[in-house]
């Protein structure tokens, strides 16, 4: 999967949507449409954070970061989630509460419905881009959602929530048109804000385990151990510890009991072969540390 394609498409679409939503929000006075504009601009900023994190993560390893900078993507994905969901949700809640308690006339409802429809269509297009990239990378949706790609998953969830928010905004504007009750516009913005805020809390909590350090999936670890123990020079893997240091980068530390009859040269060759085999079969494991024991 090519993360720069997904993030780039998200930034381009949200930049366009922000201008349109903000213009219609100013014209109509609708807080529901304003909430859409808030979400798109924070989504735009969040996408920029993801790109920055992707750039930083590709820097080579150095003395202070011997295993590279892969965790930059986890950190900036967390920042993106906070900005795109939590901050946007709070701003939308404030705008909705203000309209609910002090209703202002909502005009140009037809324009608002058109721009909300455009936001809905764009969000569907964003999901289509993500699904296309999954097919390009020969990855299923289930594997993607269970992966450590927090940044790309946040974009996918942003599009899903944007669809839910657009549906709510569309219904709210129709209700205002039919009843003439402008407070319903504030209620709609309040609902949009709550959806965003709660989604941000859930995703931020999910991101925590990657920031503090999460191991490889147990099934993957078991497959790695099975591969190693098939080597005729290996008696048993005594211990295995792993940690994700990026969405597609992991560290694996092993204590391996090799055959006692191996010479020093044969033992060194066995260690190199085992490490190479693990990296070849499991490309996510970039760093393999093997401690031999008798």
FIBA-732905 format. One record per residue: x negated, y negated, z negated of N, C-alpha, C, CB in turn. Coordinates in pm, whole numbers, plus 50000, padded with zeros to 5 digits. Glycine has a CB too. Layout:
BEGIN
XYZXYZXYZXYZ...
//
This chain:
BEGIN
499165012050000500005000050000499134987650000500954999949878499514977650078498724965450090499354954250006498594961050239498854952049884499484942349794499484928149850498784942349661498434924449928498374910849980499524907950078497034908450048499994918450147501124916650241502394913550163501324929350328502654921550059503874919749979503874906249909504024931049876502744902749845502664890149772502734878249868501364889449690502044879149982502074868350081503464865850135501134871450195504174876850165505554875350215506444869150109506114889150258506244872949984507044867449873506814852449859506694874449741505574848049865505254833849852505874825849965503734831749850505754830850089506304823750205507824822450196505914830850335508484833350160509944833150151510424824050038510484847250131509754824749923510194816649809509924801749830509504821349684508864798349901508604784249931509744778350013507254782650006510194785850112511314781350196512594780350115511524790750314512864790650035514094790849957514134779749852514254804349889513004776549793512984766049691513424752649749511584764749630512874749149864513234736449927514734735849957512424734450057515264746750013516674747050051517574746649927516984759650135517254755149827518074755549706518054742349631517614766649615516874736249620516774723649547517564712549618515304719549532517484712149751518204701949827519714703449808517844702949977520204715649815521654718049799522074715649654522024732449843521204719149558521534716849418521684701949389520454722949326520784693849446520884679349430522124673849497519634672549486522454679449613523604674649690524914678149622523584680449830525014690449571526284695449519526434693349368526424710049551525304692249297525374691249152525584704649085526464681949112525484715649160525744728949105524544733849024526054738849219524824737648899523764743248815523464757748854524154742448667524434764448914524194778148962523154778049073525514784649011523294768749166522324767549275520994762549220522854758049385521044753349121519804748549059519054760148992520124737548955519794769348931519164781048870518444789348976520194789548797519054790349094518404797549205517104790449244519354798549327517134777149246515934769549281514844771349176516264754549296515244771349048514284773348939513614786948954514974772348801514414797148984513864810548997512894811549114514984820849013513244805349226512364806349343511044798949321513064800749466511074787349253509804780249232508934787549130510074765749185509544793149025508744800848929508264813848993509554803848803509074819549080508664831549154507494828249245509844837149236507534816349304506434811749390505144810349310506794798349456505244804249193504074802749107503584816449061504414793848985504524825249027504144838648985503414846149096505364846448943503874844649221503194850949334501774845749351503974848749462501604832749326500264826949335499344832849227500334811549319499894835049107499114841549000498694855649041499924842048870499614862849105499294876549148498174876649251500544883449205498234867249345497164866249445495824862949380497514855749551495864853949282494644850049212494074862149136494924838349114494944869649072494504881549001493914891949096495634887548924494514893449214494004902849314492614898549360494954903649435492424885549380491114880349421490064882849312491204865149451490414879649185489454881349076489104896149054490014875448947490084904949074489854919149048488874925449145491154926749052488674919149260487794924749363486344920349348488294920849499486054912449246484664908749222483864920949179484574897549115482614921749219481804933549184481504934149034480484933549263481164946048988480794947848847479544939848815480584962848814479444935448691478254928148647477894932648505478494912748652476924925848445476444930048313477564929448209475254921248269478344918748211479414917048113480624925748143479834902648107480764930048268481914938248309481394950148390482944929848393480794959848322480134970948392481084979748473479404979448293482364979648438483334987748511484204979248604484214995248413483734967348637484464958948730485494949948662485144967448833486314943548744487274933648694488724937748725486984919948755488954950848734490284955548772491404951148680490274970248779491094949148550492154945448456492634931148474491664947448315491934923448558492434910048592493844911248651491484902948693494114921648726495444923248787496504925648681495434934848888496154932948574497114935048466497424921848395496584945348366496374914048368496574901548296497414891648377495224895148260497044889648505497764879948585499164884748623496974876748711499364897848626500714903148645501574899648524500684918448667500994900648404501704896948282502074882048284500854900148157501104873648323501374859148331502484856548434500084851348370502424863448547503444861748651504824865548600503094870148774504904876448523506184880848468506744870448372506024894448396505884865148286506324855148188506864842748259505174851248092506134838148362506544826148434507804828748517505414821048524507784839648593508864842248690510174846048623508454853248784510114852448510511344857148446511674849248319511234871848414510774849648222511094843748092511264828648100510014847147992510284821548158510374806948169511534802948258509064801148224511664809748374512774806548464514114809048396512674814848592514204820048320515454823148250515814812448148515344836548182514824807848070515094797547971515544784448035513844795147886514884780648146515284768348214516704769448270514304765148328517024781148326518374783148380519414783148268518454796448459519074788848152519994788848038520264774647991519424797347923519214766447982519384752447941520274744948039518014745447929520014746848171520834740048272522284744648266520254742548413522484757748247523844762948239524584758248116523814778048242523894757848002524534753347877524924738747888523584755447757524064730847953524374716547970525634714648055523194709148035525744722448162526924721348249528164726848180526694728748381527974737048096529114743048027529684733747922528704756247963528814726547851529274717647745529614703647794528224716747638529024699747907529274686447963529454687748114528114676647929530594693448157530794696648300530694684448391532134703248319529974686148501529884675848605530524681448731528394671548631531094672648809531794677048930530834684049025532444665048999531294695249078530524702849177531134700449314530484718249142530314695349406530794692549542530004700749643530674677449575530354699349770529654706349879529494721249847528274700049904530614727149801530574741249763530244750149882531914745349702530714746349999530424754450119528914755250144531134748450243528224743850127526764743850144526114752750039526214729550134526634752149916526094760549810526264775349841526754757249678527444779049895527684792949930526734797650040529134794949973526464788750134525564792350244524144794850192525544781150352523654785950106522274787350057522154799349963521824774549985523204802149886523174814049800523174826549887524404814149702523934826249995523934837550089522564839450152524984835450197521894828150183520544828950241519554834750141520074814950286519714830950013518854836449908519054851449896519124829649774520314855749903520634869949897519984877550012522144872049899520114871850133519554878450252518024879050243519974871050380517414868450193515964868050181515464878250079515494854050143516194879749970515814889549868515904903749923516704888049743516934906250003517054919250068515864921450163518394920450145515484910850234514324911750324513044914550246514174898850406512914908550127511744910950043511654925550000511774902049921512794931349965512814945549929512444954150049514204949649875512924950050168512594957450290511084957350316513344951550411510434945950289508974945050307508274954750212508484930550282508714954950086508104964049988508274978550029508694961849849509484982150072509754996050113508944999750237511244998050141508764990150328507944992850447506494995550409508024981050546505994987650313504624989650268504465002850194504194978050179505525007150124505475020250059505385031250164506715022349970506155029950271506075039950378504705039750443507175037450483504155027550461502825026250521501775033250435502445011450539501925032250304500985038650213501365052850176500855030550088502435058150239502905071750213503165074050065501895082050265503885064550008504205065149865505705064449847503505053749787506245072549758507675072449733508035061149636508145085949678509305057449636509765046849546509615051049400511225043149576509905063749371509775068549233508335067549184510265083149222507395071649267505975070849228505545056349210505095077749333506065047649296505725033449287506205027549154506335025649405507445030349117508015024748994507365030648869509515027248990506785042648883506095048748769504615045448767506275063848772504145037848865502715034748878502335022948788502365031749023501025019848792500505008648713500484995648791499125011748663501104995148908501124983048990502144973148935501464986549138501834967448817502774958548750503114946248835502204954248617502114940848905502364929048986503344931649097501074923949044503114942449173504004945649284505374950049233503394956549371505394957149120506684961049064507474948749019506494970648946506784938648965507494926548923508124919549043506534916948849507434919749157508004913749278509244921449322506964913649392509164934649315510324942949352511504939849260509954957949344511244939049129512314935949035512814921649053511824938048891511934912449090512354898749117513394898449228511144889849154513134906249333514074906649444515404912949402513484914449562515344923549322516584929849275517394920249188516264942649195516704913249099517404903949010517904891749087516484899548896517134887649190517594876649274518894880349345516504872749377518994893049384520244897549447521394896849347520094912149501521144901749225522184901149120522544886649090521704908248992521524877949080521784863749053522544857049166520494856549030522214860649289522914854749405524374858949408522234858949536524634871449374526024876149369526794868549260526074891449342526134866949143526784859449035527034844949076525914859848907526044838549141526194824649184527294823349289524864819149240527344832949381528374832749485529764833449422528164844349585529904842949325531204844349258531544831849177531194856549167530534825949111530784814049032531224802249116529544810348955530584800149231530964789049319532364791149376529944787549433532684803549410534044806349457535084803449348534164820949503534724806949223535644804449112535844789349091535114810848982534774781649104534874767049092535754761449204533474760449096535574766749324536354762049439537844764849420535854768749569538154776649365539554780549353540244773949233539664795649340539484771849124540104766549002539834751748978539604774348883538744746749038538354732949014537714730948877539544724049027537424741748805536834740948672535304741348686537344752748581534664729748669533214728648688532444735948579532804714148690533084738748464532374745748356532024760048397533224745948229532784765648491532474779148539531114779548609533564783948635530734768348669529414767348731528314768648625529264753948809528534762048510527584763148401527524777248345527934753348291528684783748333528734797448284527944806748377530184802248270528074804448507527344812648605525834810848588527764808848749525404798348574523964795748554523474802248425523684780648552524324802048323523974808148195523774823248211525064805348090524674829548287524564843948313523284846948391525804849048392522994838848494521754840748571520524839548481521674830448686520544829648394519414827648304519224839248208519584814948226520314844748155520224855948063519674868348134521594859048002520104870548258519594882048335518084880848352520284882848474517624868848391516194866648411515414868348281515954852648468515904862248174515174862448048515044876647993515884853547945516124884147994516094897847941515194906748027517514903647935515254904848159514374912548247512904909348220514704909748395512614896548193511244892548162510744899048034511154877548151511594899847932511204906147806510874920847828512324904647700511734927847902511524942147927510224944548003512714948048007509994936748109508784938548190507514934448113508884930448319507624924148031506464919947951506064930747852506764906847877507064937147789506774948147696506124959747770508074952847626506614962647892506014973447971504574970248007506844976048098504274957548030502914953448068501934954647952502914939148121502444954047831501574954047713500644966047710502404953647586501184978047740500364990047727499214990247827501225002347744499374983347941498274982748036497224972647992498804979148175497644962247923496684952247874495834957847760497424939747827496434965547672495694970747558494924983447594496634973547442495264989747706494545001647750495425013947751493345004047662495715019047869496555030847883495795041847955497845027447959496025054247911495355065647972496005069448105495365077547877495315077948180495895083548301497135091648265494865092348375497995093448363499165101848344498715115948302500015102448474499355121948201498935135148153498885145748263499865139748045499815145148357499805155048466498575153348553501065153748552498185140848579496975138348657495745143348582496835123348690495695140548451494565145048371494455160248373494685140148227495585167148363495565181748364495075187148497496955187248334495455180548607494985184748739493475182748752495725176848849492975171748694491535169148696490785180148621491215155248635491295183748503490645194048423490655207548494491325195248287491775210548560491855223148634490845223548747493275225248690490675212248815489695211448923488285213848870489785197648992487965207448758486615208748703486325223048658486435199048584487305229248593487065242548537487045253448643488125245748435487405249948767487255259648877485805260848923488145255548994484995251148884483565251748919482905263148841482855238148889482195271948911481635283948847480565280648743481035292948953480045268448744479025264548647479615258948518478105254348708480925256548519481605250748403482255261848321482665240348447481975261748191482615271348101483945265748052481695274547981483935253148006485145246947953484965231947941485515252947816486055224747962486045210247934486485208547790487005202248034485565203847706485835202747562486725190847527484535201647487486545179947600487315167847567487405159147691486655160047448488505151947703488695142847816489415130447768489495149847932488835119047795489445106247760489445097247883488695099347641490545090147903490655081748022491285068447988491465088748131491095058748077491705045648059491835038948196490865036747961493005033348221493215025748344492565012148328494725024348376491695008648422491064995448419491504987248541489534996748416492574991848604493184985048717494304993848770492134982048828495204988348851496304996448906495825008648984497164987948995494665007649048494135018949125492675021649087494245016049277492365020248958490995021848911491035027248768490215008348918490395038948747490425045048615489025049648573491395056848612488825050048443487585055048383487905068348317486985044948279487065078448343487265091648285485985096048216487685101948395486055098748086484915103348008485155117847966484675094147883484175126647993484355140947971483215146747887484445148348105483545156347802482535164847738482735178847796482665164747580481725183447869481855195847944480815205947896481695193248096481295218047871480415229047835480015236447962481095238647733478745235048002478225241948120477575255148078477205233048195477355263648176476705276448150475315274448088476585284548280474965283147993473705281647921472485285148007473715290347798472705292948114471565297348194471135287348300471885310348259471755275448303471395265348403470105258448363472535255048419469235256448460468035248448435468415233748428466955250848546467465225448390467735211048381468145205448516466495203548329467435209248621467775204448756469155209348798466715209048858469465221948768470775227448804471885220548726470805242548778471615217248600472605210348518472875196348574472135209448372471815189348611471985175948668472775176648799470615169348693472485186848881473215188449007474675191648981472575199349092474935200048880476315203548847477105191148803476345214248735476485182648722477155170348677477495161448796476265162648576476525159848887476755151549005477875157449092475475150149088477875170649109478885177149194480285175849134478535191949213480375177849003481675176748937482215162548949481575180848788481365152648923481805138748933482245135349075480675129248888481485140049174481825137249314483135143949353480705142049407483355156249304484595163349335485805156149277484535177849282485675151149155486785143949091487105131249169486435140448944486075123649207486295111249282486925114049418484985103749299486535125249481487055128449614488525132349609486235139849676488895140649514490275145449505491195135149440490335158649427490645127349346491445117249275490775103549293491575120849122491055096849406490365084049436490565073349330490855078649568491645074449250491875064349146490805064849038493265066249083490165076349022489115077848920487795073148980489015092648870487505060448966486275054749022485065057348933486435039849043485295058548802484185059548708484305072648631484165047348610483315081248643483285094248575482025094948489483335106248677482215096848359481095098248266481165112348207481145087348152480125120348228480125134248181479015136248078479955144048301479405140947961478445144447856478355159747849478865138247717477245165647891477135180347889476855185347748476015185147984477335197247718477015203547591476925218547610478075200047483476205224847523476025239347533476975246447439474555243447502
//
